[in-house]
Amino acid sequence: MIVKIAEIKEFERMMEELATEIETAKGSIKAEMGYKEVLVSRSFKVTWKSVTDIPADTASPCGDD
């Protein structure tokens, strides 16, 4: 049981490390793309679009005019 817990802890540490590496790689790709929304190579097509999140007004119910 202790061995399994230790394995889980190690896997969680590895996941965090990989998540950081993934975000770093994404940042590099975004920086290289600049303001372009599409990057095409022989093997990949990458699209990146900025999304603006506008929160919905939940204070007033729909259809209540």
Sequence and secondary structure as in RCSB ss.txt:
>XXXX:A:sequence
MIVKIAEIKEFERMMEELATEIETAKGSIKAEMGYKEVLVSRSFKVTWKSVTDIPADTASPCGDD
>XXXX:A:secstr
 HHHHHHHHHHHHHHHHHHHHHHHHHHHHHHHHTT SEEE SS EEE           SS TT  
